[in-house]
Amino acid sequence: MSRIGRGQFAILAVLLGLLVTAVILAVSGWNSAGSADMTRAGWLAMGFGIFFSLIIGCGLMALVFFSSRSGIR
């Protein structure tokens, strides 16, 4: 197993810092909302958004898989 160099370590440190910052911002945003109520329309919109995001993600991954297997670039 090869050792990581300075450049790779710097990239890893920056990405880890960005991850920690994103988590801190997400938690503070979630906590600042308090006990905000969501209507049925809000839940429905969120459900449709999650569903279609998953469909698009799975479709794109299938396209990547089949493209990789067929050798088309």
Predicted model as a PDB file, atoms N, CA, C, CB and O in Angstrom, pLDDT in the B-factor column:
MODEL        1                                                                  
ATOM      1  N   MET A   1       0.840  -1.166   0.000  1.00 63.00           N  
ATOM      2  CA  MET A   1       0.000   0.000   0.000  1.00 63.00           C  
ATOM      3  C   MET A   1       0.888   1.233   0.000  1.00 63.00           C  
ATOM      4  CB  MET A   1      -0.957  -0.004   1.207  1.00 63.00           C  
ATOM      5  O   MET A   1       1.838   1.317   0.779  1.00 63.00           O  
ATOM      6  N   SER A   2       0.585   2.189  -0.868  1.00 77.00           N  
ATOM      7  CA  SER A   2       1.430   3.365  -0.975  1.00 77.00           C  
ATOM      8  C   SER A   2       1.019   4.415   0.058  1.00 77.00           C  
ATOM      9  CB  SER A   2       1.359   3.949  -2.392  1.00 77.00           C  
ATOM     10  O   SER A   2      -0.132   4.477   0.492  1.00 77.00           O  
ATOM     11  N   ARG A   3       1.978   5.218   0.427  1.00 84.00           N  
ATOM     12  CA  ARG A   3       1.721   6.292   1.389  1.00 84.00           C  
ATOM     13  C   ARG A   3       1.172   7.495   0.638  1.00 84.00           C  
ATOM     14  CB  ARG A   3       3.016   6.672   2.178  1.00 84.00           C  
ATOM     15  O   ARG A   3       1.461   7.698  -0.541  1.00 84.00           O  
ATOM     16  N   ILE A   4       0.369   8.293   1.349  1.00 82.00           N  
ATOM     17  CA  ILE A   4      -0.175   9.475   0.696  1.00 82.00           C  
ATOM     18  C   ILE A   4       0.831  10.614   0.778  1.00 82.00           C  
ATOM     19  CB  ILE A   4      -1.518   9.887   1.335  1.00 82.00           C  
ATOM     20  O   ILE A   4       1.544  10.765   1.770  1.00 82.00           O  
ATOM     21  N   GLY A   5       0.872  11.405  -0.274  1.00 88.00           N  
ATOM     22  CA  GLY A   5       1.804  12.518  -0.327  1.00 88.00           C  
ATOM     23  C   GLY A   5       1.209  13.771   0.294  1.00 88.00           C  
ATOM     24  O   GLY A   5       0.087  13.764   0.799  1.00 88.00           O  
ATOM     25  N   ARG A   6       1.984  14.842   0.245  1.00 91.00           N  
ATOM     26  CA  ARG A   6       1.537  16.113   0.831  1.00 91.00           C  
ATOM     27  C   ARG A   6       0.313  16.665   0.120  1.00 91.00           C  
ATOM     28  CB  ARG A   6       2.661  17.139   0.785  1.00 91.00           C  
ATOM     29  O   ARG A   6      -0.614  17.157   0.764  1.00 91.00           O  
ATOM     30  N   GLY A   7       0.305  16.585  -1.204  1.00 91.00           N  
ATOM     31  CA  GLY A   7      -0.815  17.102  -1.977  1.00 91.00           C  
ATOM     32  C   GLY A   7      -2.106  16.354  -1.676  1.00 91.00           C  
ATOM     33  O   GLY A   7      -3.160  16.966  -1.500  1.00 91.00           O  
ATOM     34  N   GLN A   8      -2.020  15.035  -1.619  1.00 93.00           N  
ATOM     35  CA  GLN A   8      -3.197  14.237  -1.307  1.00 93.00           C  
ATOM     36  C   GLN A   8      -3.675  14.497   0.115  1.00 93.00           C  
ATOM     37  CB  GLN A   8      -2.897  12.754  -1.498  1.00 93.00           C  
ATOM     38  O   GLN A   8      -4.879  14.538   0.369  1.00 93.00           O  
ATOM     39  N   PHE A   9      -2.748  14.672   1.031  1.00 93.00           N  
ATOM     40  CA  PHE A   9      -3.120  14.968   2.409  1.00 93.00           C  
ATOM     41  C   PHE A   9      -3.804  16.330   2.498  1.00 93.00           C  
ATOM     42  CB  PHE A   9      -1.883  14.931   3.320  1.00 93.00           C  
ATOM     43  O   PHE A   9      -4.769  16.489   3.246  1.00 93.00           O  
ATOM     44  N   ALA A  10      -3.311  17.315   1.739  1.00 95.00           N  
ATOM     45  CA  ALA A  10      -3.919  18.646   1.748  1.00 95.00           C  
ATOM     46  C   ALA A  10      -5.340  18.594   1.191  1.00 95.00           C  
ATOM     47  CB  ALA A  10      -3.064  19.635   0.933  1.00 95.00           C  
ATOM     48  O   ALA A  10      -6.251  19.212   1.744  1.00 95.00           O  
ATOM     49  N   ILE A  11      -5.524  17.861   0.104  1.00 96.00           N  
ATOM     50  CA  ILE A  11      -6.857  17.723  -0.471  1.00 96.00           C  
ATOM     51  C   ILE A  11      -7.791  17.029   0.507  1.00 96.00           C  
ATOM     52  CB  ILE A  11      -6.797  16.948  -1.790  1.00 96.00           C  
ATOM     53  O   ILE A  11      -8.937  17.448   0.672  1.00 96.00           O  
ATOM     54  N   LEU A  12      -7.320  15.984   1.150  1.00 95.00           N  
ATOM     55  CA  LEU A  12      -8.117  15.264   2.135  1.00 95.00           C  
ATOM     56  C   LEU A  12      -8.491  16.170   3.307  1.00 95.00           C  
ATOM     57  CB  LEU A  12      -7.356  14.034   2.637  1.00 95.00           C  
ATOM     58  O   LEU A  12      -9.624  16.124   3.786  1.00 95.00           O  
ATOM     59  N   ALA A  13      -7.555  16.988   3.771  1.00 96.00           N  
ATOM     60  CA  ALA A  13      -7.824  17.896   4.890  1.00 96.00           C  
ATOM     61  C   ALA A  13      -8.859  18.951   4.495  1.00 96.00           C  
ATOM     62  CB  ALA A  13      -6.520  18.578   5.356  1.00 96.00           C  
ATOM     63  O   ALA A  13      -9.745  19.270   5.288  1.00 96.00           O  
ATOM     64  N   VAL A  14      -8.758  19.494   3.281  1.00 97.00           N  
ATOM     65  CA  VAL A  14      -9.722  20.500   2.822  1.00 97.00           C  
ATOM     66  C   VAL A  14     -11.106  19.885   2.690  1.00 97.00           C  
ATOM     67  CB  VAL A  14      -9.280  21.108   1.475  1.00 97.00           C  
ATOM     68  O   VAL A  14     -12.090  20.491   3.112  1.00 97.00           O  
ATOM     69  N   LEU A  15     -11.198  18.692   2.112  1.00 97.00           N  
ATOM     70  CA  LEU A  15     -12.497  18.037   1.955  1.00 97.00           C  
ATOM     71  C   LEU A  15     -13.115  17.678   3.302  1.00 97.00           C  
ATOM     72  CB  LEU A  15     -12.355  16.785   1.101  1.00 97.00           C  
ATOM     73  O   LEU A  15     -14.328  17.793   3.483  1.00 97.00           O  
ATOM     74  N   LEU A  16     -12.292  17.246   4.238  1.00 97.00           N  
ATOM     75  CA  LEU A  16     -12.794  16.938   5.579  1.00 97.00           C  
ATOM     76  C   LEU A  16     -13.288  18.211   6.267  1.00 97.00           C  
ATOM     77  CB  LEU A  16     -11.694  16.259   6.428  1.00 97.00           C  
ATOM     78  O   LEU A  16     -14.306  18.192   6.959  1.00 97.00           O  
ATOM     79  N   GLY A  17     -12.566  19.312   6.077  1.00 98.00           N  
ATOM     80  CA  GLY A  17     -13.010  20.593   6.626  1.00 98.00           C  
ATOM     81  C   GLY A  17     -14.334  21.044   6.033  1.00 98.00           C  
ATOM     82  O   GLY A  17     -15.199  21.551   6.747  1.00 98.00           O  
ATOM     83  N   LEU A  18     -14.495  20.859   4.718  1.00 98.00           N  
ATOM     84  CA  LEU A  18     -15.765  21.202   4.078  1.00 98.00           C  
ATOM     85  C   LEU A  18     -16.909  20.330   4.596  1.00 98.00           C  
ATOM     86  CB  LEU A  18     -15.646  21.059   2.561  1.00 98.00           C  
ATOM     87  O   LEU A  18     -18.025  20.816   4.778  1.00 98.00           O  
ATOM     88  N   LEU A  19     -16.637  19.052   4.831  1.00 97.00           N  
ATOM     89  CA  LEU A  19     -17.656  18.157   5.371  1.00 97.00           C  
ATOM     90  C   LEU A  19     -18.080  18.590   6.770  1.00 97.00           C  
ATOM     91  CB  LEU A  19     -17.140  16.718   5.399  1.00 97.00           C  
ATOM     92  O   LEU A  19     -19.272  18.642   7.075  1.00 97.00           O  
ATOM     93  N   VAL A  20     -17.111  18.897   7.612  1.00 98.00           N  
ATOM     94  CA  VAL A  20     -17.426  19.337   8.976  1.00 98.00           C  
ATOM     95  C   VAL A  20     -18.219  20.644   8.942  1.00 98.00           C  
ATOM     96  CB  VAL A  20     -16.129  19.518   9.806  1.00 98.00           C  
ATOM     97  O   VAL A  20     -19.183  20.798   9.692  1.00 98.00           O  
ATOM     98  N   THR A  21     -17.828  21.578   8.087  1.00 98.00           N  
ATOM     99  CA  THR A  21     -18.549  22.846   7.961  1.00 98.00           C  
ATOM    100  C   THR A  21     -19.977  22.616   7.492  1.00 98.00           C  
ATOM    101  CB  THR A  21     -17.824  23.784   6.992  1.00 98.00           C  
ATOM    102  O   THR A  21     -20.902  23.241   8.012  1.00 98.00           O  
ATOM    103  N   ALA A  22     -20.176  21.732   6.520  1.00 97.00           N  
ATOM    104  CA  ALA A  22     -21.517  21.442   6.020  1.00 97.00           C  
ATOM    105  C   ALA A  22     -22.392  20.827   7.102  1.00 97.00           C  
ATOM    106  CB  ALA A  22     -21.443  20.509   4.817  1.00 97.00           C  
ATOM    107  O   ALA A  22     -23.571  21.161   7.214  1.00 97.00           O  
ATOM    108  N   VAL A  23     -21.820  19.929   7.901  1.00 96.00           N  
ATOM    109  CA  VAL A  23     -22.587  19.302   8.978  1.00 96.00           C  
ATOM    110  C   VAL A  23     -22.963  20.338  10.035  1.00 96.00           C  
ATOM    111  CB  VAL A  23     -21.782  18.150   9.617  1.00 96.00           C  
ATOM    112  O   VAL A  23     -24.095  20.343  10.519  1.00 96.00           O  
ATOM    113  N   ILE A  24     -22.030  21.209  10.397  1.00 97.00           N  
ATOM    114  CA  ILE A  24     -22.311  22.244  11.392  1.00 97.00           C  
ATOM    115  C   ILE A  24     -23.415  23.177  10.896  1.00 97.00           C  
ATOM    116  CB  ILE A  24     -21.034  23.050  11.712  1.00 97.00           C  
ATOM    117  O   ILE A  24     -24.329  23.511  11.650  1.00 97.00           O  
ATOM    118  N   LEU A  25     -23.335  23.600   9.631  1.00 96.00           N  
ATOM    119  CA  LEU A  25     -24.370  24.473   9.075  1.00 96.00           C  
ATOM    120  C   LEU A  25     -25.724  23.768   8.996  1.00 96.00           C  
ATOM    121  CB  LEU A  25     -23.958  24.959   7.687  1.00 96.00           C  
ATOM    122  O   LEU A  25     -26.757  24.385   9.258  1.00 96.00           O  
ATOM    123  N   ALA A  26     -25.729  22.498   8.642  1.00 92.00           N  
ATOM    124  CA  ALA A  26     -26.978  21.751   8.572  1.00 92.00           C  
ATOM    125  C   ALA A  26     -27.623  21.619   9.947  1.00 92.00           C  
ATOM    126  CB  ALA A  26     -26.735  20.370   7.974  1.00 92.00           C  
ATOM    127  O   ALA A  26     -28.833  21.803  10.083  1.00 92.00           O  
ATOM    128  N   VAL A  27     -26.833  21.305  10.959  1.00 92.00           N  
ATOM    129  CA  VAL A  27     -27.372  21.166  12.311  1.00 92.00           C  
ATOM    130  C   VAL A  27     -27.882  22.498  12.839  1.00 92.00           C  
ATOM    131  CB  VAL A  27     -26.310  20.604  13.253  1.00 92.00           C  
ATOM    132  O   VAL A  27     -28.947  22.548  13.453  1.00 92.00           O  
ATOM    133  N   SER A  28     -27.135  23.586  12.610  1.00 93.00           N  
ATOM    134  CA  SER A  28     -27.592  24.888  13.096  1.00 93.00           C  
ATOM    135  C   SER A  28     -28.854  25.337  12.346  1.00 93.00           C  
ATOM    136  CB  SER A  28     -26.475  25.941  12.940  1.00 93.00           C  
ATOM    137  O   SER A  28     -29.738  25.947  12.947  1.00 93.00           O  
ATOM    138  N   GLY A  29     -28.947  25.047  11.057  1.00 89.00           N  
ATOM    139  CA  GLY A  29     -30.153  25.380  10.305  1.00 89.00           C  
ATOM    140  C   GLY A  29     -31.350  24.576  10.771  1.00 89.00           C  
ATOM    141  O   GLY A  29     -32.456  25.108  10.866  1.00 89.00           O  
ATOM    142  N   TRP A  30     -31.141  23.301  11.063  1.00 85.00           N  
ATOM    143  CA  TRP A  30     -32.222  22.442  11.537  1.00 85.00           C  
ATOM    144  C   TRP A  30     -32.714  22.913  12.903  1.00 85.00           C  
ATOM    145  CB  TRP A  30     -31.754  20.974  11.611  1.00 85.00           C  
ATOM    146  O   TRP A  30     -33.917  22.952  13.160  1.00 85.00           O  
ATOM    147  N   ASN A  31     -31.778  23.267  13.771  1.00 88.00           N  
ATOM    148  CA  ASN A  31     -32.157  23.713  15.118  1.00 88.00           C  
ATOM    149  C   ASN A  31     -32.798  25.091  15.107  1.00 88.00           C  
ATOM    150  CB  ASN A  31     -30.941  23.728  16.028  1.00 88.00           C  
ATOM    151  O   ASN A  31     -33.635  25.373  15.964  1.00 88.00           O  
ATOM    152  N   SER A  32     -32.436  25.960  14.167  1.00 89.00           N  
ATOM    153  CA  SER A  32     -33.010  27.298  14.137  1.00 89.00           C  
ATOM    154  C   SER A  32     -34.455  27.282  13.652  1.00 89.00           C  
ATOM    155  CB  SER A  32     -32.175  28.204  13.251  1.00 89.00           C  
ATOM    156  O   SER A  32     -35.196  28.234  13.897  1.00 89.00           O  
ATOM    157  N   ALA A  33     -34.867  26.217  12.966  1.00 82.00           N  
ATOM    158  CA  ALA A  33     -36.243  26.129  12.482  1.00 82.00           C  
ATOM    159  C   ALA A  33     -37.215  25.910  13.636  1.00 82.00           C  
ATOM    160  CB  ALA A  33     -36.379  24.996  11.456  1.00 82.00           C  
ATOM    161  O   ALA A  33     -38.400  26.222  13.518  1.00 82.00           O  
ATOM    162  N   GLY A  34     -36.727  25.382  14.736  1.00 79.00           N  
ATOM    163  CA  GLY A  34     -37.593  25.153  15.885  1.00 79.00           C  
ATOM    164  C   GLY A  34     -38.642  24.104  15.588  1.00 79.00           C  
ATOM    165  O   GLY A  34     -38.349  23.054  15.017  1.00 79.00           O  
ATOM    166  N   SER A  35     -39.857  24.399  15.980  1.00 80.00           N  
ATOM    167  CA  SER A  35     -40.938  23.435  15.771  1.00 80.00           C  
ATOM    168  C   SER A  35     -41.858  23.914  14.657  1.00 80.00           C  
ATOM    169  CB  SER A  35     -41.739  23.217  17.074  1.00 80.00           C  
ATOM    170  O   SER A  35     -43.071  24.012  14.845  1.00 80.00           O  
ATOM    171  N   ALA A  36     -41.284  24.210  13.509  1.00 78.00           N  
ATOM    172  CA  ALA A  36     -42.080  24.666  12.363  1.00 78.00           C  
ATOM    173  C   ALA A  36     -42.926  23.507  11.856  1.00 78.00           C  
ATOM    174  CB  ALA A  36     -41.167  25.221  11.224  1.00 78.00           C  
ATOM    175  O   ALA A  36     -42.430  22.401  11.647  1.00 78.00           O  
ATOM    176  N   ASP A  37     -44.203  23.779  11.664  1.00 85.00           N  
ATOM    177  CA  ASP A  37     -45.114  22.754  11.161  1.00 85.00           C  
ATOM    178  C   ASP A  37     -45.119  22.761   9.644  1.00 85.00           C  
ATOM    179  CB  ASP A  37     -46.537  22.971  11.703  1.00 85.00           C  
ATOM    180  O   ASP A  37     -45.008  23.807   9.004  1.00 85.00           O  
ATOM    181  N   MET A  38     -45.252  21.552   9.079  1.00 86.00           N  
ATOM    182  CA  MET A  38     -45.311  21.434   7.625  1.00 86.00           C  
ATOM    183  C   MET A  38     -46.717  20.972   7.246  1.00 86.00           C  
ATOM    184  CB  MET A  38     -44.219  20.437   7.084  1.00 86.00           C  
ATOM    185  O   MET A  38     -47.276  20.070   7.872  1.00 86.00           O  
ATOM    186  N   THR A  39     -47.274  21.593   6.228  1.00 93.00           N  
ATOM    187  CA  THR A  39     -48.606  21.219   5.776  1.00 93.00           C  
ATOM    188  C   THR A  39     -48.548  19.921   4.981  1.00 93.00           C  
ATOM    189  CB  THR A  39     -49.226  22.342   4.928  1.00 93.00           C  
ATOM    190  O   THR A  39     -47.474  19.402   4.677  1.00 93.00           O  
ATOM    191  N   ARG A  40     -49.747  19.406   4.650  1.00 95.00           N  
ATOM    192  CA  ARG A  40     -49.801  18.194   3.828  1.00 95.00           C  
ATOM    193  C   ARG A  40     -49.171  18.423   2.468  1.00 95.00           C  
ATOM    194  CB  ARG A  40     -51.242  17.726   3.658  1.00 95.00           C  
ATOM    195  O   ARG A  40     -48.492  17.547   1.931  1.00 95.00           O  
ATOM    196  N   ALA A  41     -49.398  19.601   1.915  1.00 96.00           N  
ATOM    197  CA  ALA A  41     -48.813  19.921   0.607  1.00 96.00           C  
ATOM    198  C   ALA A  41     -47.290  19.914   0.688  1.00 96.00           C  
ATOM    199  CB  ALA A  41     -49.314  21.295   0.107  1.00 96.00           C  
ATOM    200  O   ALA A  41     -46.622  19.483  -0.252  1.00 96.00           O  
ATOM    201  N   GLY A  42     -46.739  20.385   1.796  1.00 92.00           N  
ATOM    202  CA  GLY A  42     -45.289  20.373   1.984  1.00 92.00           C  
ATOM    203  C   GLY A  42     -44.739  18.962   2.045  1.00 92.00           C  
ATOM    204  O   GLY A  42     -43.724  18.658   1.418  1.00 92.00           O  
ATOM    205  N   TRP A  43     -45.413  18.091   2.805  1.00 93.00           N  
ATOM    206  CA  TRP A  43     -44.989  16.696   2.887  1.00 93.00           C  
ATOM    207  C   TRP A  43     -45.093  16.002   1.532  1.00 93.00           C  
ATOM    208  CB  TRP A  43     -45.827  15.949   3.923  1.00 93.00           C  
ATOM    209  O   TRP A  43     -44.227  15.210   1.159  1.00 93.00           O  
ATOM    210  N   LEU A  44     -46.172  16.313   0.797  1.00 97.00           N  
ATOM    211  CA  LEU A  44     -46.359  15.718  -0.518  1.00 97.00           C  
ATOM    212  C   LEU A  44     -45.268  16.174  -1.482  1.00 97.00           C  
ATOM    213  CB  LEU A  44     -47.739  16.076  -1.072  1.00 97.00           C  
ATOM    214  O   LEU A  44     -44.716  15.365  -2.228  1.00 97.00           O  
ATOM    215  N   ALA A  45     -44.960  17.459  -1.465  1.00 97.00           N  
ATOM    216  CA  ALA A  45     -43.912  17.993  -2.330  1.00 97.00           C  
ATOM    217  C   ALA A  45     -42.554  17.392  -1.985  1.00 97.00           C  
ATOM    218  CB  ALA A  45     -43.856  19.518  -2.219  1.00 97.00           C  
ATOM    219  O   ALA A  45     -41.774  17.063  -2.878  1.00 97.00           O  
ATOM    220  N   MET A  46     -42.272  17.249  -0.695  1.00 94.00           N  
ATOM    221  CA  MET A  46     -41.002  16.652  -0.290  1.00 94.00           C  
ATOM    222  C   MET A  46     -40.937  15.190  -0.716  1.00 94.00           C  
ATOM    223  CB  MET A  46     -40.811  16.773   1.230  1.00 94.00           C  
ATOM    224  O   MET A  46     -39.894  14.721  -1.172  1.00 94.00           O  
ATOM    225  N   GLY A  47     -42.038  14.473  -0.570  1.00 96.00           N  
ATOM    226  CA  GLY A  47     -42.071  13.070  -0.987  1.00 96.00           C  
ATOM    227  C   GLY A  47     -41.839  12.908  -2.474  1.00 96.00           C  
ATOM    228  O   GLY A  47     -41.066  12.048  -2.895  1.00 96.00           O  
ATOM    229  N   PHE A  48     -42.520  13.752  -3.293  1.00 98.00           N  
ATOM    230  CA  PHE A  48     -42.308  13.695  -4.735  1.00 98.00           C  
ATOM    231  C   PHE A  48     -40.868  14.063  -5.097  1.00 98.00           C  
ATOM    232  CB  PHE A  48     -43.288  14.628  -5.451  1.00 98.00           C  
ATOM    233  O   PHE A  48     -40.275  13.451  -5.985  1.00 98.00           O  
ATOM    234  N   GLY A  49     -40.315  15.045  -4.423  1.00 97.00           N  
ATOM    235  CA  GLY A  49     -38.934  15.440  -4.694  1.00 97.00           C  
ATOM    236  C   GLY A  49     -37.954  14.319  -4.390  1.00 97.00           C  
ATOM    237  O   GLY A  49     -37.041  14.063  -5.175  1.00 97.00           O  
ATOM    238  N   ILE A  50     -38.135  13.652  -3.262  1.00 96.00           N  
ATOM    239  CA  ILE A  50     -37.260  12.533  -2.896  1.00 96.00           C  
ATOM    240  C   ILE A  50     -37.420  11.392  -3.891  1.00 96.00           C  
ATOM    241  CB  ILE A  50     -37.569  12.042  -1.465  1.00 96.00           C  
ATOM    242  O   ILE A  50     -36.433  10.811  -4.342  1.00 96.00           O  
ATOM    243  N   PHE A  51     -38.681  11.069  -4.236  1.00 98.00           N  
ATOM    244  CA  PHE A  51     -38.948   9.970  -5.159  1.00 98.00           C  
ATOM    245  C   PHE A  51     -38.300  10.215  -6.519  1.00 98.00           C  
ATOM    246  CB  PHE A  51     -40.453   9.772  -5.325  1.00 98.00           C  
ATOM    247  O   PHE A  51     -37.600   9.346  -7.038  1.00 98.00           O  
ATOM    248  N   PHE A  52     -38.529  11.387  -7.095  1.00 98.00           N  
ATOM    249  CA  PHE A  52     -37.985  11.662  -8.429  1.00 98.00           C  
ATOM    250  C   PHE A  52     -36.464  11.815  -8.404  1.00 98.00           C  
ATOM    251  CB  PHE A  52     -38.621  12.926  -9.005  1.00 98.00           C  
ATOM    252  O   PHE A  52     -35.801  11.496  -9.391  1.00 98.00           O  
ATOM    253  N   SER A  53     -35.902  12.294  -7.301  1.00 98.00           N  
ATOM    254  CA  SER A  53     -34.437  12.349  -7.192  1.00 98.00           C  
ATOM    255  C   SER A  53     -33.844  10.946  -7.201  1.00 98.00           C  
ATOM    256  CB  SER A  53     -34.014  13.094  -5.908  1.00 98.00           C  
ATOM    257  O   SER A  53     -32.818  10.702  -7.836  1.00 98.00           O  
ATOM    258  N   LEU A  54     -34.489  10.032  -6.500  1.00 97.00           N  
ATOM    259  CA  LEU A  54     -34.015   8.644  -6.496  1.00 97.00           C  
ATOM    260  C   LEU A  54     -34.147   8.008  -7.874  1.00 97.00           C  
ATOM    261  CB  LEU A  54     -34.789   7.820  -5.466  1.00 97.00           C  
ATOM    262  O   LEU A  54     -33.253   7.283  -8.311  1.00 97.00           O  
ATOM    263  N   ILE A  55     -35.256   8.274  -8.563  1.00 98.00           N  
ATOM    264  CA  ILE A  55     -35.459   7.715  -9.901  1.00 98.00           C  
ATOM    265  C   ILE A  55     -34.380   8.225 -10.858  1.00 98.00           C  
ATOM    266  CB  ILE A  55     -36.866   8.077 -10.435  1.00 98.00           C  
ATOM    267  O   ILE A  55     -33.787   7.447 -11.606  1.00 98.00           O  
ATOM    268  N   ILE A  56     -34.131   9.537 -10.829  1.00 98.00           N  
ATOM    269  CA  ILE A  56     -33.121  10.120 -11.711  1.00 98.00           C  
ATOM    270  C   ILE A  56     -31.732   9.577 -11.369  1.00 98.00           C  
ATOM    271  CB  ILE A  56     -33.136  11.659 -11.605  1.00 98.00           C  
ATOM    272  O   ILE A  56     -30.962   9.244 -12.270  1.00 98.00           O  
ATOM    273  N   GLY A  57     -31.405   9.486 -10.075  1.00 97.00           N  
ATOM    274  CA  GLY A  57     -30.103   8.955  -9.662  1.00 97.00           C  
ATOM    275  C   GLY A  57     -29.907   7.513 -10.091  1.00 97.00           C  
ATOM    276  O   GLY A  57     -28.843   7.152 -10.593  1.00 97.00           O  
ATOM    277  N   CYS A  58     -30.930   6.685  -9.897  1.00 97.00           N  
ATOM    278  CA  CYS A  58     -30.824   5.279 -10.306  1.00 97.00           C  
ATOM    279  C   CYS A  58     -30.719   5.163 -11.821  1.00 97.00           C  
ATOM    280  CB  CYS A  58     -32.034   4.476  -9.799  1.00 97.00           C  
ATOM    281  O   CYS A  58     -29.958   4.339 -12.329  1.00 97.00           O  
ATOM    282  N   GLY A  59     -31.474   5.978 -12.540  1.00 96.00           N  
ATOM    283  CA  GLY A  59     -31.398   5.946 -13.997  1.00 96.00           C  
ATOM    284  C   GLY A  59     -30.033   6.342 -14.508  1.00 96.00           C  
ATOM    285  O   GLY A  59     -29.504   5.713 -15.424  1.00 96.00           O  
ATOM    286  N   LEU A  60     -29.457   7.377 -13.926  1.00 96.00           N  
ATOM    287  CA  LEU A  60     -28.126   7.803 -14.355  1.00 96.00           C  
ATOM    288  C   LEU A  60     -27.064   6.763 -14.015  1.00 96.00           C  
ATOM    289  CB  LEU A  60     -27.768   9.137 -13.713  1.00 96.00           C  
ATOM    290  O   LEU A  60     -26.141   6.543 -14.799  1.00 96.00           O  
ATOM    291  N   MET A  61     -27.185   6.129 -12.867  1.00 95.00           N  
ATOM    292  CA  MET A  61     -26.221   5.085 -12.518  1.00 95.00           C  
ATOM    293  C   MET A  61     -26.356   3.888 -13.456  1.00 95.00           C  
ATOM    294  CB  MET A  61     -26.416   4.639 -11.059  1.00 95.00           C  
ATOM    295  O   MET A  61     -25.356   3.260 -13.805  1.00 95.00           O  
ATOM    296  N   ALA A  62     -27.587   3.567 -13.868  1.00 94.00           N  
ATOM    297  CA  ALA A  62     -27.786   2.477 -14.823  1.00 94.00           C  
ATOM    298  C   ALA A  62     -27.150   2.830 -16.158  1.00 94.00           C  
ATOM    299  CB  ALA A  62     -29.286   2.176 -15.008  1.00 94.00           C  
ATOM    300  O   ALA A  62     -26.523   1.982 -16.794  1.00 94.00           O  
ATOM    301  N   LEU A  63     -27.309   4.085 -16.587  1.00 91.00           N  
ATOM    302  CA  LEU A  63     -26.683   4.502 -17.841  1.00 91.00           C  
ATOM    303  C   LEU A  63     -25.159   4.412 -17.767  1.00 91.00           C  
ATOM    304  CB  LEU A  63     -27.104   5.926 -18.190  1.00 91.00           C  
ATOM    305  O   LEU A  63     -24.516   3.996 -18.730  1.00 91.00           O  
ATOM    306  N   VAL A  64     -24.588   4.796 -16.643  1.00 90.00           N  
ATOM    307  CA  VAL A  64     -23.130   4.697 -16.468  1.00 90.00           C  
ATOM    308  C   VAL A  64     -22.700   3.232 -16.524  1.00 90.00           C  
ATOM    309  CB  VAL A  64     -22.688   5.342 -15.119  1.00 90.00           C  
ATOM    310  O   VAL A  64     -21.700   2.897 -17.159  1.00 90.00           O  
ATOM    311  N   PHE A  65     -23.457   2.366 -15.857  1.00 90.00           N  
ATOM    312  CA  PHE A  65     -23.124   0.940 -15.840  1.00 90.00           C  
ATOM    313  C   PHE A  65     -23.176   0.350 -17.241  1.00 90.00           C  
ATOM    314  CB  PHE A  65     -24.077   0.179 -14.914  1.00 90.00           C  
ATOM    315  O   PHE A  65     -22.237  -0.324 -17.665  1.00 90.00           O  
ATOM    316  N   PHE A  66     -24.270   0.596 -17.967  1.00 87.00           N  
ATOM    317  CA  PHE A  66     -24.405   0.024 -19.301  1.00 87.00           C  
ATOM    318  C   PHE A  66     -23.409   0.626 -20.282  1.00 87.00           C  
ATOM    319  CB  PHE A  66     -25.815   0.225 -19.814  1.00 87.00           C  
ATOM    320  O   PHE A  66     -22.913  -0.072 -21.167  1.00 87.00           O  
ATOM    321  N   SER A  67     -23.113   1.909 -20.135  1.00 84.00           N  
ATOM    322  CA  SER A  67     -22.120   2.537 -21.005  1.00 84.00           C  
ATOM    323  C   SER A  67     -20.749   1.940 -20.751  1.00 84.00           C  
ATOM    324  CB  SER A  67     -22.088   4.059 -20.789  1.00 84.00           C  
ATOM    325  O   SER A  67     -19.977   1.734 -21.688  1.00 84.00           O  
ATOM    326  N   SER A  68     -20.443   1.665 -19.511  1.00 80.00           N  
ATOM    327  CA  SER A  68     -19.151   1.082 -19.160  1.00 80.00           C  
ATOM    328  C   SER A  68     -19.033  -0.338 -19.725  1.00 80.00           C  
ATOM    329  CB  SER A  68     -18.963   1.068 -17.624  1.00 80.00           C  
ATOM    330  O   SER A  68     -17.962  -0.746 -20.174  1.00 80.00           O  
ATOM    331  N   ARG A  69     -20.125  -1.076 -19.699  1.00 78.00           N  
ATOM    332  CA  ARG A  69     -20.097  -2.457 -20.185  1.00 78.00           C  
ATOM    333  C   ARG A  69     -20.024  -2.529 -21.712  1.00 78.00           C  
ATOM    334  CB  ARG A  69     -21.328  -3.206 -19.693  1.00 78.00           C  
ATOM    335  O   ARG A  69     -19.453  -3.468 -22.266  1.00 78.00           O  
ATOM    336  N   SER A  70     -20.604  -1.534 -22.389  1.00 75.00           N  
ATOM    337  CA  SER A  70     -20.630  -1.597 -23.849  1.00 75.00           C  
ATOM    338  C   SER A  70     -19.368  -1.022 -24.469  1.00 75.00           C  
ATOM    339  CB  SER A  70     -21.840  -0.861 -24.380  1.00 75.00           C  
ATOM    340  O   SER A  70     -19.094  -1.278 -25.642  1.00 75.00           O  
ATOM    341  N   GLY A  71     -18.608  -0.266 -23.731  1.00 69.00           N  
ATOM    342  CA  GLY A  71     -17.372   0.294 -24.236  1.00 69.00           C  
ATOM    343  C   GLY A  71     -17.555   1.599 -25.008  1.00 69.00           C  
ATOM    344  O   GLY A  71     -16.592   2.122 -25.569  1.00 69.00           O  
ATOM    345  N   ILE A  72     -18.769   2.128 -25.044  1.00 63.00           N  
ATOM    346  CA  ILE A  72     -19.029   3.394 -25.737  1.00 63.00           C  
ATOM    347  C   ILE A  72     -18.554   4.525 -24.856  1.00 63.00           C  
ATOM    348  CB  ILE A  72     -20.540   3.560 -26.084  1.00 63.00           C  
ATOM    349  O   ILE A  72     -18.806   4.536 -23.651  1.00 63.00           O  
ATOM    350  N   ARG A  73     -17.856   5.490 -25.467  1.00 61.00           N  
ATOM    351  CA  ARG A  73     -17.388   6.629 -24.680  1.00 61.00           C  
ATOM    352  C   ARG A  73     -18.094   7.844 -25.098  1.00 61.00           C  
ATOM    353  CB  ARG A  73     -15.905   6.830 -24.808  1.00 61.00           C  
ATOM    354  O   ARG A  73     -17.845   8.921 -24.555  1.00 61.00           O  
TER     355      ARG A  73                                                      
ENDMDL                                                                          
END                                                                             
